[in-house]
Amino acid sequence: MSVELLLIATALIAVSGVPGLFLGRRASGGQRSAAVLNIVGSLIGGAALAAHYFQPGGRSEISLPWSFPWGSFSVGIDGLSLIFLIPIFLISALGSIYGLGYWRQHDNPVTGRQIRAGWGIMTAGMAMVVIARDGVLFLLAWEMMALAGFFLIETEEQSAEVHRAAWVYLVASHVGSLCLFGFFLMLRNAAGGFALWPGHLTGLGPAVFVLGAVGFGVKAGLVPLHVWLPGAHANAPSHVSALFSGIMIKMGIYGLVRLAMLEPQPPVWWGAALLAAGVFSGVVGIAMAAGQSDLKKLLAYSSIENMGIIVMGLGLALLGRAVNQPAWVVLGLAGALLHTLNHSLFKPLLFMGAGSILHATGTRQIDLLGGLGKLMPRTFVLFTIGAAAICALPPLNGFVGEVFIYLGFFRTATGQNASHTLGWAAVAAPALALIGAMSVAAFVKLVGMVFEGSPRSELKQKPHDPGNMMLGPMAGLAACCVLIGLLPICAAGVLQHAISEWMPVGPALTELVPFGWLSAVALVLVILVGAGVWLLARWKPGMSIRSAGTWDCGYARPTARMQYNASSFSQPLVELLAWAMRPRVRRPRLRGAFPTAAEFAGELPELVLDRVLTPVCSLFERLFALARPIQSGPIQVYLLYVAGILLALLVFA
């Protein structure tokens, strides 16, 4: 009954926004009913996942005919579907609760119903993508997910920036969809039907892999296919950004994982291509994140970095499959899937934290914030847990996922089960370390500038922690981050279940990863930190505290504006990578002993969208404008055009 329960859960979530459409624009009943339906549907979905996990056989499918001329309504669940469905139901439920406090219907009478309807349809679309076993059904669910995402981004359509971000997302999504249409058509020709993921095909041409990788890579936000992601994540409501970053971009990862398992013996270049794409996306994504002064754009670019890390693990697994190295497959795929699950926990936590900050201060600009740690202590603690997790610091879950990938890379360089022809794959380990170091720098800047120091501007209202409706989901996600960090063995069974879809026979994950040592190290760190906090709390009452002025560089009257801001903190890194990031800087010209007031301005344009696509599209727009006079004129002129073209075709024939 696991598949039937999944369909019931998906249907409940899909219609969760419908009751509110028949209530008043300021009535809160529709929002509450949507949250209840989301929670109930997610609980039913969780029960279905548990039933599938514990049932013998490991696979459940049903197939029903429908009126479409192609394919069938075929759905199913296996180990890979399981690990992607867990965050779908979890974040859908927690995000709907968070929205009760963050996006109240009474305060947002115009957009509240739009968000709830889009939220339910998008969540249902993602669930159908994961359980679809027919190519036509998959593409229908994929398009439903894409269109719902457009309306969720377009929530505050009166803003020109929001409007642009929504249309860039829609265009990019359909470019990816066109690639997937070609991919599924070629897959149908090879397999003889629309049944998805046959897993026994051989000799697939390079076009199949390239089309699939591009189509799914657009959704995952891999560089340079990421053009839609920063604007969409930054301009959508924060709980919608949590849904996008926590789940929606993982649908691209899901597609890449399924694509990689089509060939039993894939070419080596498949794995090499994914590994290179992961390294490139990870480095570029975190470099762009470190230079941002917009809170949500920093988190958006960080998602690109994490997608790069996941694809690095997937590339390692694909290399292992190509050269028959089971340990590489297990470690690479386990690392990729665990990091997928981990990112689905700490990135929604961070976006919800960003929403709490925006809700309290009314701004996303890091340079205008500061000192919020004292005013919003609970948000500060929860946000810091998420920041430490995304930086892969022990004893949190991000550290465990990256350890798996490191262990796999080390095996490519050691003599044990290593391939001399693929030892170069070990160079990805230093790249992963570089990404981790830059991630720490980016989030030290973020946490330090937002929560420490003094306020850098006068805010319209005094910031304070949000209510329990917003803090509760954040606390639940933080607890999950701590739990997996302390007891990673609790995820081993689900990961092994998913790995068996790739490789039914091979080494167990528990044989390759020292789960006991990971838990022991995490526990020791927790004890040491707890002891330090206890000692500080015990000694503090007896300590004498003296106040002294901060070193002020000789200024007679220092102000909060003299603090480091986000731009000055990241300036050394931006200058180091200026050859690639191409920042725009406007420096003032100061003349004389007493110059007039001047401003310094710097911005970091988007590498592909602003530097490449926008200029190219503008060029074509100017070229096509030259043909605009042909569009106007009397009908006789149009008939003359038709006659001329017909005559030319006859002559050519």
N, C-alpha and C positions, 0 to 999 in steps of 0.2 A: 504493500500500500504506500510505499515511500514516494513514488512518482505521483500517484493520485493526490497525496497530501501536499506535495509541492505545487501542483496545479491549483489546488484550492487556496493555498497561501498566496500564490502569485495573483490569482483573481481578486482576492480580498484587498491586496495592496494596490492593484491597478485601479479599483473603483473607490479607493479611500477618499479621494477628493470630490466625489460626485455628490454626497449629501450636502456639502457646503454650497453647492451651486444653486440650491433651492431655498437657501436661507438669506436673511438680510445681509447687506454688505458689511455691516459692523457687528453682526452676530458672531459670537465666539463658539457657538455650538458646532458649526461646521469644522472648525479647527480641532476641537476636542474629538469629534467623531472620526476625523481623519487620523489623528494620533492613535486612537483606540484601534481602528481597523489595521493600521500599520503594525502596532504592537501584537495584536492577535494573529495577523498573518505571519509575522516574523516568528512568533512562538510556534505556530503550526509548521512553518518551514524548518525551524530548529528541530522539532520532533521528527519530521521526515528525514532530516539528515542523520539524526541519532539512530533512527530505525534502519536506515541504509547501512550505516557504519557497522552496526552490530549484527546485521543479518548475514547468513552464509551466502556465498556466491559472489558478492561484491558488485553486482551489476543489476540495474532495474531499467526496463524500457517498456514503452507502450507505443503502438502505432495505429492510427485511425485514418481512414480515407477522408478526403475533403473535396470540395467542388472545384478547386483550382485544377487546371489541366496538367500541372507538373507537381511532382513530389507528393508528400503526405504529411499529416500531422504526427510526426514521430518525435518523441521526447524520451529522455533517459538520464540516468545519473550513474557516475562512476567515481573513482577516486579523485580524478582531476576536477570534476564538477564539484565535488564536495568541498574542496579547499577554497574554491572561488565563491561558492554559495554562502559560506559562513559569514564573511564580511558583508555580503549584500543584505542579508536579513538583519545583522547586528547594527550596521550603520543606518539602515532605513528606520529601524525602531528608535534608536538613540537620537537620530537627527530630527525625527518628527517631535520627540519630546523637547529637544532643544529649541525647536521653532516656536513652541508655545510661549516661551519667554522672550525669544529674540525677535520674532516677526509676528507680533500679535495682530489678529484680524481687526481689532478695534482701531489700532493705529495705522493699519495698512489696508483700508477697505477696498482699494482698487486692485492691488497686487496679491493679496493673501490667497484668494481662491485660485489664481493662476499658478502660484507656487505649489499649492497642495495637489492640484490636478496634475501638473507636470511631474511632481515628486513621485506620485504613485505610478504614473505611466512609465517614467524612466526606470524606476526600480523593477517593475514587472518586465520591461523590455530587457534589462540586463539579466534577470533570472532566466528568461526564455532563451537568450543568447547562449547561456551556459548549458542549459538542458536540451537544446535543440539537437536533433539527430538527422535533420533533413536540411539540405542546402537552401531551399526556398523559404522554409520556416526561419532558418537562421538569418537570412537577409531581411525578411520582414521584421523580425525582432530587432535587428541591428538598426534598421531605418526608424523604427518606433523610438528606440533609445536616442538616436541622433536628433530627431525632431523635437522630442520632449526636452532635450538639453538646450536646444535653441530658445525655446520659450522660457526656460528657467533662467538663462543668462539675460534675456531681454526683459527681465522683471522691471527694472527702472529705465524704461525705454526713453524717457525724456532726456537722459544724458547722452550726449553725442559719443562719448567714449564707450559707454555700455552698448549703444546701437552698433558701433563699429566692431566691437569685440564679438557680438552675437553673429554678425554676418560673416566675419572672418572664420568663426567656428563652423558656420553652416557650409561655407564654400569648401573649407578643408575637409569636413566630414564627408561631403559628397565626392570629393576627389578620391578619398580613401575608399568610399563605397564603389566607385567605378572600377578601381583596381580589384576589389573583391568580386565584382561581377565577372571580370575576366578570369580571376583565379578559380572561382567555382565552376565556370564553364569548362575550363581546361581540366579541372579535377573530375568533372562529370564525364568528359571524353575518355579520361584515363581509367576511371572506375566503372563506367557503364551505367551510372545512375546518379541520383541526387543524394544518396545516403552519405552522411558526413563521416569524416575521420575513419576511413577503412583501415589504415595502418598496415596494409600489406602491399602497397604499390611499390614498384621498382622502376628505375629509369625515368623518373620525372625530369622533365627538361628544366633548364635554368629559369625559363620564363615563369613557371609555376611558383618557384620559390621567390623570385623577385616581386611578382605581383602580390603574393600573399604577404611578404615581409613589408612592402610599402603600404598596403591597405591596412594591415594591423598596426604597423609602426606609426601611422598618422594618429590613430586613436591612442596609442601608448605615449605619444609626445616625444618620440626619439628625434634627436637633432639629425638633419635639418628639417624634419617633418613636423616640428613642434610649434609652428607659427601661430596656431590658434590658442595654445594652452595658457601663456602668461596673461593675456587679456581676459580670457574667459574666467580663469580662476580668480583673478583680481577683482573683476567687476560684478560677478554674481554675488548674491547674498551669502554670508559666510557659511551657513549650514549647507547651502547648495554647493559651495566650494568644497566643503568637507565630503559631500557625496561624489563630486567630480573626481577629486584627487584620491579619495579613499577607495572608490570602487570603479567609477566609469573608465578611467584610463587603464585599469587592470583588465578590462575586456580586450584591449589590444594585446596585453601579455598573454591572456588566455588563448587568443588566436595564434600567437607566435608559438606557444607551447604545443598546441595541436598541430600546427604546420610542421614543427620540428620532428614530430613523431610519425609523419606519414611514411618516410622512407626507412625501411629496416637497416639499410646500410647507406646513409647519405654521403655525398661527397664531402671531403674535408673543408672545401671552401665555404660550405654552408655555415659550419661552426665558426670558421675564421671571420666570416662576414659579420655574424652576430656579435662575436667577441669584440671586433674593432668598433662596431656601432655602439656597443655598450660603453667602451672606454671613452669614445669621443663624446657621447651624450653625457656621461658622468662628469667629465672634466669641464666641458663647456657649460653644462647646467649649473654646477656649483660655482663656477667663476662668475657667471652672470648673476647668480643669487647673491654672492658676496658684495657685489657692487650696487645693489638696489637700495633705495631709500624709502620705497613703498613696502609696507609690512606684508601685504598679501602677495605682491609680486615676488618678494623674496621667497615666500613659501611655495609659490607656483614654480619658480625656477628650480627650487630644491626638489620638487616632484620629478622634474626632468632628470636630475642627477640620480635619484633613486631608481627611476626606470632604467637608467644606464647600468646601475649595479645589478638589477635583476636580469637584464639581458646579458651581462657578462657571465653570470652563473649559467644561464641557458646556453650561451655559446660554448662554455666549457663542457656542459653535458652533451651537446651535439658533437663536439670534437671527440669525446669519449665514445660515443656511439659509432662515429665514423672509423675509428681505429681500434675498436673492440677493447676499450678500457672501462670495465664496469665501475671501478671506484670513481673515475671522473664523472660518470653519468650520475651516480648516486649523490656525490657531494655537490656537483654543480646544480642538479635539478632540485635537491633538497634546499640548498642555499637560496636559489631563485624563488622557490615556492614559499619558504619561510619568510624571506624578506618581503615577498608580496603580501603575506598575511600581516607581518609586522607593520609595514607601511600603511596598511588599511586600518591600523590602530593608532599609531602616533601622528600621522598626518591629519586625520579628522580632529584629533585632540588639539593640534596646533591651530587649525583653521577655526575651530570653535573658540579657542583662546583668543585668536585674532578678532573674532566676532564680539567677544566680551569686551575687548579693548576698544573696538570701534563703537560698540553700543554705549560705552561709558564716556568716551572722549569725543566722538564724532569725527575722528581723523584716522587715516591709514599712514600718514607721513611720520616716519621714525624720527626725523629731525625736529618734529614739534612735540614729541613725547619725552618722558623721563620721570623718574621718581614714583612710578606706579606701584612699586613693590610694597611701599608702606600703605598706600591707599587701597590696593587690591591684593591683599596677601594670599588669599586662596587661589585666585587666578594665577598669581605669580608662581606658586608652588606647582600647580598642575601644568602650567605652560613650561616651566623649567624641566619637569619630568619628560614631557614630550620632546623638548629640545635636546636633552641628554640622550634620549632613545634614538633620535634621528642622527645624532653624531656617533652612534655605535659605541657609546660608553657603557662599560659594565657598571652595575649589574642589571641592565635593562635589555629588552628584547632585540633591539637593533644590533647589539654586539654579537648575539648568538648567531643571527642570520649571516652576518659577514664572516664569522669564524668558519662556517661551513665552506664558503667560497674560497677563503684563504687556504684552507686545508686542501681543497681540490687543486688550486694553482701550485701549491708546494709539491704536490704529487707529480705534476708535469715536469718538474725540474729534478726530482730525486731519482735514484736508480730503481726504487721499488715501483713496479708497474708503470714506468715512464717510457715514453716513445722518444727516441733520439731525434726523430724528424720533427717533433712538435714541442721541443723544449722551449722554443720561443714563446709559447703560450704563458710561460711563467712571468714574462715581463708585465703581464696584466696585474700581478700582485703589487709591484710598486705603484702602478697607476691607481689601484684601489686604495693604497695607503695615502697617496696624494689627494685623492678625492675626500678621504676621511679627514685629513688635516685641514683642507679648505672648508669642509663642512663645519668643523669646530670653530674656525675663525668667523664664518658667517653667522653662526648662532650665538657665539659670544658677543658679537656686535649687536645682534637683535635683542637678546635678553638684557645686555648691559645698557643699551641706549634707551630701551623702553621702560625697564623696571628700576634701574639704578640711577644715581645722581639726583639732580633737581629738575623740576619741570622746565622745559625749554621754551614754553609759550604759555600764554594765558588762555585757559580753556573756558568754554561757555558755562560748564557745569563741573562740580567737584566729582571726580571719578570715584567709583565704589564697586565692590564685587557685585556681580549679578545675583539673581535669585537661584533657588535650588533647581528650577526647571532647566537652567543653563549649566549650572555647576554639576548637577547629578550625572548627566551623560559624560562630561569631561572626567569626572572622578572614576566612572566605570571604565573608560578607555585607559586612564592612567593605571588603574589596578591591573588591567590585562597586560599592559607593558611590563609591569613589575613581576607579575606571575610568570610570564614566559621567560623573563630574564633569570628568575630564581630557579624555576623548574622547567627547563627546556625539554625535558623528557616527556612532558605532557603533550607536546606537539609531535613526538616521534611517530606515534601510531598513524596519525592522519597523513603525515608526510610519506611514510612507508606505503600506505594505501595508494597514494598518488603515484609514487615512483613505480609501483608494480604495473601501472598502465603502460609505462615506457619499457620496463624491463622486468618481465615476470620472474626471471631467475637471475639472481645476482647477490652480492654481499648486502647484508642488512645494514641499515643506517647506524644502528647502535654499535656495530663492529668497527665503524670508521670514525665515529665522533665520540670523544670522551665526555659524555653527558655528566658523569659523576664529578669530574674535575670542574666543569663549567659551573655546576651548582655550588660546589664547595668554594670556588673563588668568589662567586657572587655573594654567598652567605658570609664569608669573611669580610668582604667589603661593607656589607650592610651592618655587621657587628661593629666594625671600626668606626663607621660614620655615626652609628647610634651612640657608641661610647663617647665619641668626641662631642656630640650634641649634649649628652648627659653631663659630662664634665663642665662644659661651658655654662650650662644652666645652673649647675651647683656652685661654681665659682663666681658667677656674675654678681649675685647680691653682695658679696664681700669686696668686690673690686671698686677702687676709687676711679671715677671718671672725670677727666679734665677736658675742657673744651678749648680748642685752639683754631685760629683761622687757617683756612687752606692756603697753601702756597699760591700766590696770585701773580707771579711773574713781574712784580713791580707795579701792578695796577693799583691805583688808590681805591677804586671802588669796583671790585669784580662783580660780574653778573652771571646768571645762568647761561647766557649766550656764549660765554667763554669756554664752556665744556666742549669736549670732543662730541661731534655729531656723527651720524652714520656715514656721511660722505668722507669726512676726514679720517675715520677709522679704517675704511676700506681703500683709501687712496693709494697706499703702497702696492696693494695687490692689483688694483686697477691699472696703475702705471706699469707694473711688471708685465701684465698681459694686454697692454694697450695695442699691441700689434694685431691681436685677434679680436678684442672687444671693441676697439675703435670708439672710445668715448668722445663726446662733444663737450668742449670746455670753452666758456666765455670768461676770459680774465679781464678785469677792469684796468684801465690805464690811469695810474695815479701820478699826478704831476704837482710839483711844488711842495713846500714844507707843510702846508695845511690844505690837503686835497679835499675836494667836495665828496659828498656821500657817493659811494659806488657799491656795486654788487658783484659777487662772484657766482657763476652758475655752471653746473656740470650735470650732464645726463648721460645715460647709458642706453642708446637705442637698441632695439631688437635686431639681432644680427641678420636674420634671413628676411623677416617681414619688412623692416624699415630700410635695410641696406640693399636688398636684392629685389624682392617681389614688388614692393610699391613703386620704385623707379621704373622697373620693366613694364608694369601695367600702365603707368603714366605715359610711357613712351608709346605703347600701342594705342592708348586713348587718343594721343595727339595725331598719330598716323591715321586712325580711323576717322578722326574729325575732318580730314582732308576730303573724304568721300561723302561727307554729310550733304553737300549740295545735290547729290544724285537722289537723295531721299525726297526732295521737294520738287514740285513742278506739276504741270497738267498731265492728264492721263495719256494724252497723245505721246508725250515724251516716254512714259513707261512702256507703251506699246512699241515704240521705236527701239527701246532697249531689248525687249523680248525678241523682236524681229532680227535685230543685229546678232544677238547671241545664237538664235536658231540658225541663221545663215552661216555663222562661224562654225557651228557644230556640223552642219551639212558639208561644208568645205573640208573640215578636218576628217570627217568620215570617208 
